[in-house]
């Protein structure tokens, strides 16, 4: 702080020393009494010392105020310290002008984003109506095409993914945290994919999934749907197991093609499809990103272990330490 003060006041200090030298030179040339000169110098030094000390404390106070503001977002201009000089007033006016421009831009961006969110939310809800109608017609048709039903199910999944993405990226959330039994939730989620298991002739095993978890039922179910969808997409033979490990860890394990080790560090990135995604046209790179964001908001820890050709193991640890029930 002292060094900073000296640097900021170095011009004034240099001018003061220069003037002091001139006065001392004049006093010496005029052969004035040393006592008179010393007495005047002492009085000036005491007065100057008080001024410098007061200026230093004022400087330190202003410095601390600015440091305090620097560590916090500037929500109001009233938090800025009052200008103590004409130059400071100009700087304060400049900051106010930039702050107002930033605030207006932020409001415009937020308004535009709200409009987009409202539009896409409305679009998703509207497109779900014909999907439900087509599904009902195909279910009523005894000779309905299973392939068409599967494709319609995929469309429905993608529409749900869009809606969930919009809700997660919005300003608010609709999480309802409470203690729920895991087995009914998992069974309900798996039942949606039963036709795909039959179509691909894959086995399924549900083992030791019991107990309760402190979570949001709807969002955890959506995350499980994404993980099951990925497992079915990349599993050609064998099957899928869902079971519990110690520590309230829900595991989804498949015998699919696995994940390239080079892709594992980036599988949670939005839009990243990796080596497997290049072989599957329907891969979007959004599913695992949404799963991670959902688990993060629910204070669940999600990890993936995988080897090429040896399948993939996804673990969701239901950590209740940071979750507050509704």
C-alpha positions as CSV (number, residue, x, y, z in Angstrom):
1,X,0.0,0.0,0.0
2,X,2.8,2.5,0.9
3,X,4.7,1.7,-2.3
4,X,1.5,2.2,-4.3
5,X,0.9,5.5,-2.6
6,X,4.4,6.7,-3.3
7,X,4.1,5.7,-7.0
8,X,0.8,7.5,-7.4
9,X,2.2,10.7,-5.6
10,X,5.7,10.7,-7.1
11,X,5.2,13.8,-9.3
12,X,3.9,15.8,-6.3
13,X,6.8,14.6,-4.2
14,X,9.3,15.5,-6.9
15,X,7.9,19.0,-7.2
16,X,7.9,19.4,-3.4
17,X,11.6,18.4,-3.2
18,X,12.5,20.7,-6.0
19,X,10.8,23.7,-4.4
20,X,12.3,22.8,-1.0
21,X,15.8,22.8,-2.6
22,X,15.2,26.3,-4.2
23,X,14.1,27.7,-0.8
24,X,17.1,26.2,1.0
25,X,19.4,27.6,-1.8
26,X,17.9,31.1,-1.5
27,X,18.2,31.0,2.3
28,X,21.8,30.0,2.1
29,X,22.7,32.7,-0.5
30,X,21.0,35.4,1.7
31,X,23.0,34.2,4.7
32,X,19.9,33.9,6.8
33,X,20.1,32.7,10.4
34,X,20.2,28.9,10.7
35,X,17.8,29.1,13.7
36,X,15.2,31.1,11.7
37,X,15.5,28.8,8.7
38,X,15.4,25.7,10.9
39,X,12.3,26.9,12.8
40,X,10.4,27.6,9.6
41,X,11.5,24.3,8.1
42,X,10.4,22.5,11.2
43,X,6.9,24.1,11.2
44,X,6.5,23.4,7.5
45,X,7.6,19.8,7.9
46,X,5.1,19.2,10.8
47,X,2.3,20.7,8.8
48,X,3.3,18.9,5.6
49,X,3.6,15.6,7.5
50,X,0.1,16.0,8.8
51,X,-1.2,16.7,5.3
52,X,0.6,13.7,3.9
53,X,-0.6,11.4,6.7
54,X,-4.2,12.5,6.1
55,X,-3.9,12.1,2.4
56,X,-2.4,8.6,2.9
57,X,-5.3,7.5,5.1
58,X,-7.8,8.9,2.6
59,X,-5.9,7.2,-0.2
60,X,-6.0,3.9,1.7
61,X,-9.7,4.2,2.3
62,X,-10.5,4.8,-1.3
63,X,-8.2,2.0,-2.4
64,X,-10.0,-0.5,-0.1
65,X,-13.4,0.7,-1.3
66,X,-12.3,0.1,-4.9
67,X,-10.8,-3.3,-4.0
68,X,-14.1,-4.3,-2.3
69,X,-16.1,-3.3,-5.4
70,X,-13.7,-5.1,-7.7
71,X,-14.4,-8.4,-5.9
72,X,-18.2,-8.0,-6.3
73,X,-20.5,-7.5,-9.2
74,X,-21.5,-3.9,-9.6
75,X,-25.2,-4.1,-9.2
76,X,-25.9,-0.4,-8.5
77,X,-24.0,2.7,-9.4
78,X,-24.6,4.0,-5.9
79,X,-22.0,1.6,-4.6
80,X,-19.3,3.6,-6.5
81,X,-17.4,6.1,-4.2
82,X,-18.1,9.8,-4.7
83,X,-15.7,11.7,-6.9
84,X,-13.1,13.7,-5.0
85,X,-11.8,15.6,-8.0
86,X,-12.7,16.7,-11.5
87,X,-10.8,13.9,-13.1
88,X,-12.4,11.4,-10.8
89,X,-15.9,12.8,-11.6
90,X,-15.1,12.3,-15.3
91,X,-14.1,8.7,-14.7
92,X,-17.2,8.1,-12.6
93,X,-19.4,9.5,-15.4
94,X,-17.6,7.2,-17.9
95,X,-18.2,4.1,-15.7
96,X,-21.8,5.1,-15.4
97,X,-22.2,5.5,-19.1
98,X,-20.6,2.1,-19.8
99,X,-22.6,0.5,-17.0
100,X,-25.9,1.8,-18.4
101,X,-25.0,0.6,-21.9
102,X,-24.1,-2.9,-20.5
103,X,-27.4,-3.0,-18.5
104,X,-29.4,-2.1,-21.6
105,X,-27.6,-4.7,-23.7
106,X,-28.1,-7.4,-21.0
107,X,-31.8,-6.6,-20.8
108,X,-32.2,-6.9,-24.6
109,X,-30.3,-10.2,-24.7
110,X,-32.4,-11.6,-21.8
111,X,-35.6,-10.4,-23.5
112,X,-34.6,-12.0,-26.8
113,X,-33.7,-15.2,-25.0
114,X,-37.0,-15.3,-23.1
115,X,-38.8,-14.9,-26.5
116,X,-36.8,-17.8,-28.0
117,X,-37.4,-20.0,-25.0
118,X,-41.2,-19.2,-25.1
119,X,-41.3,-20.0,-28.8
120,X,-39.4,-23.3,-28.7
121,X,-41.3,-24.4,-25.6
122,X,-44.6,-23.7,-27.4
123,X,-43.3,-25.5,-30.5
124,X,-42.4,-28.6,-28.4
125,X,-45.8,-28.7,-26.8
126,X,-47.5,-28.3,-30.1
127,X,-45.5,-31.0,-31.9
128,X,-46.2,-33.5,-29.1
129,X,-49.9,-33.5,-30.0
130,X,-49.6,-35.0,-33.5
131,X,-46.9,-37.4,-32.1
132,X,-49.4,-38.7,-29.5
133,X,-52.1,-38.9,-32.1
134,X,-49.9,-41.0,-34.5
135,X,-48.8,-43.2,-31.7
136,X,-52.5,-43.9,-30.7
137,X,-53.4,-44.7,-34.3
138,X,-50.5,-47.1,-34.6
139,X,-51.3,-48.8,-31.3
140,X,-54.9,-49.3,-32.4
141,X,-53.7,-50.9,-35.7
142,X,-53.0,-54.6,-34.9
143,X,-50.8,-54.9,-37.9
144,X,-48.9,-51.7,-37.1
145,X,-45.4,-51.4,-38.3
146,X,-42.9,-51.9,-35.4
147,X,-40.2,-50.0,-37.3
148,X,-42.5,-47.0,-37.6
149,X,-43.4,-47.2,-33.9
150,X,-39.7,-47.3,-33.1
151,X,-39.0,-44.2,-35.2
152,X,-41.9,-42.4,-33.7
153,X,-40.6,-43.2,-30.3
154,X,-37.2,-41.8,-31.3
155,X,-38.9,-38.5,-32.4
156,X,-40.7,-38.3,-29.1
157,X,-37.4,-38.8,-27.3
158,X,-35.8,-36.0,-29.3
159,X,-38.7,-33.6,-28.6
160,X,-38.4,-34.4,-24.9
161,X,-34.7,-33.7,-25.1
162,X,-35.2,-30.3,-26.7
163,X,-37.7,-29.3,-24.0
164,X,-35.4,-30.5,-21.2
165,X,-32.5,-28.7,-22.7
166,X,-34.5,-25.4,-22.8
167,X,-35.7,-25.8,-19.2
168,X,-32.2,-26.6,-18.0
169,X,-30.7,-23.6,-19.8
170,X,-33.4,-21.3,-18.5
171,X,-33.3,-18.9,-15.6
172,X,-35.4,-21.1,-13.3
173,X,-35.9,-24.8,-12.7
174,X,-38.9,-26.9,-11.7
175,X,-37.0,-29.3,-9.4
176,X,-39.1,-30.9,-6.7
177,X,-36.6,-32.7,-4.3
178,X,-38.1,-35.4,-2.2
179,X,-37.4,-39.0,-1.1
180,X,-38.6,-41.5,-3.7
181,X,-38.3,-45.3,-4.1
182,X,-35.9,-46.2,-6.8
183,X,-37.3,-49.6,-8.0
184,X,-40.7,-48.2,-9.4
185,X,-38.8,-45.3,-11.0
186,X,-36.4,-47.6,-12.8
187,X,-39.1,-50.0,-13.9
188,X,-41.3,-47.2,-15.3
189,X,-38.3,-45.9,-17.2
190,X,-37.3,-49.3,-18.6
191,X,-40.9,-50.1,-19.6
192,X,-40.8,-47.3,-22.2
193,X,-37.9,-49.0,-24.0
194,X,-39.4,-52.5,-23.9
195,X,-40.2,-52.5,-27.7
196,X,-36.6,-51.6,-28.5
197,X,-35.3,-54.4,-26.4
198,X,-37.6,-56.9,-28.2
199,X,-36.7,-55.4,-31.6
200,X,-32.9,-55.6,-31.1
201,X,-33.2,-59.0,-29.2
202,X,-31.3,-57.8,-26.3
203,X,-31.5,-59.2,-22.8
204,X,-32.3,-57.1,-19.7
205,X,-31.5,-57.6,-16.0
206,X,-32.7,-55.6,-13.1
207,X,-30.9,-56.6,-9.9
208,X,-31.0,-55.4,-6.3
209,X,-32.4,-52.0,-7.1
210,X,-34.1,-51.1,-3.8
211,X,-34.1,-48.4,-1.2
212,X,-34.9,-44.7,-1.7
213,X,-33.1,-41.6,-3.0
214,X,-33.4,-37.9,-2.3
215,X,-33.9,-36.6,-5.8
216,X,-36.3,-35.2,-8.4
217,X,-38.3,-38.0,-9.9
218,X,-39.0,-36.5,-13.3
219,X,-35.5,-35.2,-13.9
220,X,-33.8,-38.4,-12.7
221,X,-36.1,-40.4,-14.9
222,X,-35.2,-38.3,-17.9
223,X,-31.4,-38.9,-17.2
224,X,-32.0,-42.6,-17.0
225,X,-33.9,-42.5,-20.3
226,X,-31.0,-40.8,-22.0
227,X,-28.5,-43.4,-20.6
228,X,-30.7,-46.3,-21.6
229,X,-31.2,-44.8,-25.1
230,X,-27.4,-44.5,-25.5
231,X,-26.9,-48.1,-24.2
232,X,-29.5,-49.4,-26.7
233,X,-28.1,-47.4,-29.5
234,X,-24.6,-48.7,-29.2
235,X,-25.4,-52.3,-28.1
236,X,-25.8,-54.9,-30.9
237,X,-25.7,-58.1,-28.9
238,X,-25.8,-59.2,-25.3
239,X,-27.8,-57.0,-23.1
240,X,-28.1,-54.3,-20.4
241,X,-28.0,-54.6,-16.6
242,X,-29.2,-52.2,-14.0
243,X,-28.2,-52.8,-10.4
244,X,-27.0,-51.1,-7.2
245,X,-23.6,-50.8,-5.8
246,X,-22.7,-49.8,-2.2
247,X,-23.0,-46.1,-1.4
248,X,-26.4,-45.7,-3.1
249,X,-24.8,-46.0,-6.6
250,X,-27.1,-46.9,-9.4
251,X,-25.3,-48.7,-12.3
252,X,-26.3,-49.1,-15.9
253,X,-24.0,-51.5,-17.6
254,X,-24.2,-52.7,-21.3
255,X,-22.2,-55.0,-23.5
256,X,-22.0,-52.5,-26.4
257,X,-19.2,-51.3,-28.5
258,X,-17.7,-49.2,-25.8
259,X,-16.0,-45.8,-25.9
260,X,-12.7,-44.9,-27.4
261,X,-10.3,-43.9,-24.5
262,X,-9.4,-40.7,-26.3
263,X,-13.1,-39.7,-26.2
264,X,-13.7,-40.3,-22.5
265,X,-12.4,-37.0,-21.3
266,X,-14.8,-35.1,-23.6
267,X,-18.0,-37.2,-23.5
268,X,-19.7,-34.7,-21.2
269,X,-19.1,-31.8,-23.6
270,X,-22.2,-30.3,-25.3
271,X,-22.3,-31.4,-29.0
272,X,-19.4,-33.8,-28.7
273,X,-20.2,-37.1,-30.5
274,X,-16.7,-38.8,-30.7
275,X,-15.7,-41.8,-32.7
276,X,-19.0,-43.7,-32.1
277,X,-21.1,-40.7,-33.0
278,X,-19.5,-40.5,-36.5
279,X,-20.8,-44.0,-37.2
280,X,-24.4,-43.3,-35.9
281,X,-26.2,-40.5,-37.8
282,X,-28.8,-40.0,-35.0
283,X,-26.1,-39.1,-32.5
284,X,-26.5,-35.5,-31.3
285,X,-23.9,-35.1,-28.5
286,X,-26.5,-33.6,-26.2
287,X,-27.7,-36.7,-24.2
288,X,-24.7,-37.1,-21.9
289,X,-24.3,-33.4,-21.5
290,X,-27.9,-33.1,-20.2
291,X,-27.3,-36.1,-17.9
292,X,-24.3,-34.4,-16.4
293,X,-26.1,-31.1,-15.9
294,X,-29.1,-32.8,-14.3
295,X,-26.9,-34.8,-12.0
296,X,-24.9,-31.7,-11.1
297,X,-28.1,-29.8,-10.2
298,X,-29.4,-32.8,-8.2
299,X,-26.0,-33.2,-6.4
300,X,-25.6,-36.6,-7.9
301,X,-22.2,-37.8,-9.1
302,X,-22.2,-39.5,-12.5
303,X,-19.1,-41.3,-13.9
304,X,-18.5,-43.6,-16.9
305,X,-16.1,-46.5,-17.3
306,X,-15.7,-48.0,-20.8
307,X,-13.4,-50.0,-23.1
308,X,-13.8,-50.5,-26.8
309,X,-15.5,-53.8,-27.4
310,X,-16.1,-54.5,-23.7
311,X,-19.1,-52.3,-23.0
312,X,-19.9,-49.3,-20.9
313,X,-20.6,-48.9,-17.2
314,X,-22.4,-45.7,-16.0
315,X,-22.6,-45.0,-12.3
316,X,-24.9,-42.5,-10.6
317,X,-24.0,-41.9,-7.0
318,X,-27.1,-40.5,-5.1
319,X,-25.2,-38.1,-2.8
320,X,-27.6,-36.6,-0.3
321,X,-25.2,-34.3,1.5
322,X,-26.1,-31.2,-0.5
323,X,-29.7,-32.0,-1.4
324,X,-32.5,-30.3,0.5
325,X,-35.9,-32.0,0.4
326,X,-39.0,-30.0,-0.5
